[in-house]
Amino acid sequence: MEQKKEDRTPKPGEFYRHFKNKLYQVAAVAEHTETGEQLVVYQALYGDYRVYARPVSMFISEVDHEKYPDVKQKYRFQRVSFESDAAAEEETPQINPWLERFLDAEGYDKQLEALNQMRGKVGQKELDSIYLVLDIQQSAGDVDSQLRQIMKHLEMRKRYDGSRLR
């Protein structure tokens, strides 16, 4: 019996971790107007949230382990699921609406506002996602104290970025 090949074609809304441990979300799969080649359009979930495009074939390719021998991840971009049980990984990830508000927030003030509204409404899973998105080290303590530390970090970034532009 022929074994069914895994469909790794990215779909809009899915989250992926690059082998260099950065998180991205697929915005669309587009078609190049001249060549017809399929391109993945995806956005960084860190830094300045830049938007990128690359051929689907490159996006789903395996990591060059000769060039990167220490990388454990098999594929260049590995799909990330925010669900814990195996059955749920096949479904579209269900994101806590409070986390989604944070991810959609533009600018430090909106992010801080979203974090402030999260108090008592999120758990460690959502905080882990925020640490990934902000590319910061996880702090110790309960959920509430970690949330306060993340807010302090964002306030510091806001002050630093604001003073740099003057």
C-alpha positions in Angstrom: 0.0 0.0 0.0 1.4 3.4 -1.0 2.2 5.7 1.9 0.5 9.1 1.8 3.1 11.9 1.6 2.7 14.6 4.3 1.4 17.8 2.8 3.7 20.6 4.1 2.2 23.4 2.0 1.9 26.4 4.3 -1.5 28.0 4.7 -2.4 31.5 5.7 -2.6 32.0 9.5 -0.2 29.1 10.3 2.8 29.7 12.6 6.3 28.5 11.8 9.6 28.4 13.6 12.7 29.0 11.5 15.6 26.7 12.3 17.4 29.8 13.7 14.6 29.8 16.3 12.6 32.9 15.2 8.8 32.8 14.9 6.8 33.7 11.8 3.2 33.7 10.6 2.1 32.9 7.1 0.1 35.7 5.5 -0.5 34.2 2.1 0.6 31.8 -0.6 1.0 34.0 -3.7 1.8 33.3 -7.4 4.7 35.0 -9.1 3.1 37.0 -12.0 5.9 36.2 -14.5 6.9 32.6 -13.6 3.8 31.2 -11.9 6.0 30.0 -9.1 4.3 29.7 -5.7 5.6 32.0 -3.0 5.1 32.0 0.7 4.4 35.5 2.1 5.2 35.5 5.9 5.6 38.0 8.7 8.2 38.0 11.5 6.6 37.9 15.0 9.6 39.8 16.5 11.5 43.0 16.0 10.0 45.3 13.4 7.6 42.6 12.2 9.0 42.6 8.6 7.2 40.8 5.8 9.1 38.4 3.6 8.4 36.2 0.6 10.3 33.1 -0.6 9.5 30.2 -2.9 7.3 27.5 -1.3 10.0 24.9 -2.3 12.6 26.7 -0.3 10.2 27.4 2.6 9.4 23.7 3.1 12.9 22.4 2.3 15.1 20.6 4.8 17.9 22.4 6.7 21.3 22.0 5.1 22.9 20.0 7.9 26.3 20.2 6.2 26.3 24.0 6.5 24.5 23.9 9.9 25.6 20.7 11.6 24.4 21.7 15.1 20.8 22.4 14.0 18.4 19.7 15.4 15.3 20.9 13.4 14.7 18.9 10.2 13.0 21.5 8.1 14.0 25.1 7.4 10.5 26.2 8.7 8.7 23.9 11.1 5.0 24.4 11.7 4.3 25.4 15.3 1.1 24.3 17.0 -0.1 25.9 20.2 -2.1 22.9 21.2 -0.5 20.2 23.3 -2.2 16.9 22.3 -1.3 15.3 19.0 -4.8 15.2 17.6 -5.1 19.0 17.9 -1.9 19.5 16.0 -3.7 18.6 12.8 -6.2 21.4 13.3 -5.7 25.1 13.0 -4.1 26.4 16.2 -6.7 28.0 18.5 -5.0 31.1 20.0 -6.2 32.7 23.2 -8.0 35.9 22.2 -5.9 37.9 24.7 -2.7 36.6 23.1 -4.1 37.4 19.7 -4.8 41.0 20.9 -1.1 41.3 21.9 0.1 39.8 18.6 -2.0 42.3 16.6 -1.1 45.3 18.7 1.0 47.8 16.8 3.5 49.8 18.9 4.7 49.6 22.5 1.7 51.5 23.9 -0.8 49.1 22.3 1.3 46.0 23.4 1.5 47.3 26.9 -2.3 47.9 27.0 -2.9 44.4 25.7 -0.6 42.9 28.4 -2.3 44.9 31.1 -5.7 43.5 30.0 -4.3 39.9 30.1 -3.9 39.8 33.9 -5.8 36.8 35.1 -6.8 35.7 31.6 -3.6 33.9 30.3 -1.4 31.1 31.4 2.2 30.0 31.0 1.5 28.8 27.4 0.6 32.3 26.3 3.5 33.8 28.1 5.9 31.4 26.4 4.5 32.6 23.0 5.1 36.2 24.1 8.7 35.4 25.1 9.3 33.9 21.6 7.7 36.9 19.8 9.6 39.5 21.8 12.8 37.4 21.6 13.5 37.7 25.3 14.6 35.4 28.1 11.9 33.9 30.3 11.8 35.3 33.8 11.1 33.3 36.9 8.0 33.5 39.0 4.3 33.0 38.7 2.3 34.1 35.6 1.4 37.5 37.1 5.0 38.4 38.0 6.2 37.2 34.6 3.6 39.4 33.0 4.9 42.4 35.0 8.5 41.6 34.0 7.5 41.5 30.3 5.7 44.9 30.7 8.9 46.3 32.3 10.9 45.1 29.4 8.5 46.7 26.9 8.5 50.0 28.9 12.3 49.9 28.7 12.3 49.3 25.0 9.8 52.1 24.5 12.0 54.6 26.5 15.1 53.4 24.6 13.6 53.6 21.2 11.9 57.0 22.0 15.2 58.5 23.2 17.1 57.2 20.2 14.9 59.1 17.8 15.3 62.5 19.4 
